[in-house]
Amino acid sequence: MADNTVIVFFLLCVIADMPATSQTLEDVCATCHANATCEEKADLSGKVCNCKYGFVGNGRSSCQDKDECQIGAVKMCGQHTTCHNTYGSFYCTCLHGYHPSNNLPIFIPNDGTHCQDIDECRISGLCGEGGQCRNLDGSFDCSCRRGYQVHDGTEPFHPHQDQAFCKVVDCGQPAPLQGSVLLSATGTTYGSVAVFECGDGFLWRGGVNTSLCGADGQWRGRSMRCEAKCGPVPFLARSEVVWRNGSLAMHRCVEGYRSWRGTNVSVCSSSGVWLRATLTCIEIKPPISHLYISNEKCLHWRAEKYEEDTEVYKVTYSGTRDYERTFHDRRKQLLSSRAKWVEVCLDLLPVTNYSISITAVSAQFTASISTNTSLTEPPAAPVVYYREFETPAPTLRLRRSPDALDAISFYQVLVLPVEGVVVFTCSSGRSEYIAAQIHVSHITTAMNFTVGDGRHYGGFLNAPLENGRNYYIILRAVSQWKRTLKSSCVLWAKVRGSSFVLKLSSVSAAAALSMVSLAAVAGYCCFRFFKRM
């Protein structure tokens, strides 16, 4: 009884399972993605959803487009191609300069279609007139044929990318040889032919009378020789023939010479004899030469004139000084002369660098020279007002014109102690001491100076004056040029005056008051001396 029950139960299960399996097969295909197909499994165990060609995914919930071009155009389409992806597929095109072997604009290379070079040179006139085409892999270039030259560029060139083009060579109008004239010409461009003949007054003595325009732009091939009936053109010294036409020949002076007198045309007469030109050529010389300076101020030069006329000269000179940057001396002078050697003396200032130019006005010629004037005379004594002081620290004043043309380099303040008989010369430096040295560039129109203020001036100590002692303050103006020194002195002040005898040599008494004071002091000293005797 138990066995029968098991068999019945098994049959019921089999019968119950059969419709369930049929329902499962139908459900699998119904769930395939729109871009998938329902296919039998390889082991025939049932159905499965597979994405269509060109899509990737699980076949049921997703089937996305596959980008075939992602692996590269060369792998998908071949050489010289561009790959284009589409939804579920792709296609190929050829690069510029190539075309498909099946002559279709787009292709899929599964049928062996590939891209091959386009021969652009099959197109007539692609490189323009005179151009010749050269095919390249995927492109082409152009160059010019013989008889043509490239313009607005270089060879090779690309007519679609460059501005270059070929233009026929032009030799220009053919020039006749001496004694010949142009008879005819087929043109002036490459390959043109010109024909010549001897002109009037000339005979053909041999040679070729035709010329051909070559690829280099030159007329070539002519060797025609024409001789004048009168023979060779007469030779004139220092001249050359610049033009000849039949029985006439024109002469001119060679470089470095100029026409002086006479005619410049030779004429072949009917008798077969040249009527010779009378041209005279003389050497061209500068209107001003052999320029030099004497005595540091006088200019001398040789004047070249082609006629016995008067020349006007303009002399311009400008002076500067290394030690006085603000100094400028600019002047000019006019003179006229008929002399062969000219001399003019200028009022040049000492210790100055001068640039001098002389211009011959009518000849419009200028010559230049430079010179340095030396230090010949001591500078002018400074203009001061003599004063007497009881204070040991007097303040003195110097006035100077900013436009002064003197050659002063610097000033020195000298302190001269007065003890008995004092002998002083401007350049001695034995009894006095230098309290200050002041460069002229530090002085404008005026300068105040306090004696004995304890400061340094130009490397010298302006030491305080001793109480109870007598001093003379002297101002020395110094001109320095290289190693030469010139100086002049003036008595500037007296401090705490007393009895003494003062002898000054080379001191310029610039103020009348200083002379009167010295005379009074000397008289007083003499009076006391004789009174004691």
Buried (B, 14 or more C-beta within 10 A) or exposed (E): EEEEEEEEEEEEEEEEEEEEEEEEEEEBBEEBBEBBBBEEEEEEEEBBBBBBEBBEBEBBEEBEBBEBBEEEBEEBBBEBBBBBBEEBBBBBBBEEBBBBBEEEEEBEBEEEBBBEBBEBBEEEEBBBEBBBBEBBEBBBBBBBBEBBBBEEEEEBBEBEEBEBBBBBBBBEEBEBBBBBBBEEBEEBBBBBBBBBBBBEBBEBEEEEBBBBBBBEBEBEEBEBBBBBBBEEBBEBEBBEBEEBBBBEBBBBBEEEBBBEEEBBBBBBEEEEEBBBBEBBBEEEEBBBEEBEBEEBBEBBBBBBBEEEEEBEBBBBBBBBBEBBEEBEBEEEBEEEBEEEEBEBEBEBBBBBBBEBBBBBBEBEBBBEBEBBBEBEEBBBBBBBBBBEBEEBBBEBEBEBEEEBEBBBBBBBBBBBBBEEEBEBBBBEEEBBEBBBBBBBEEBEEEBEBBBBBEEEBBEBEBBEBEEEEBBBBBBBBBBBBEEEEBBBBBBBBBBBBEEBBBEBEBBBBBBEBBEEBBEEBBEEBEEEEEEEE
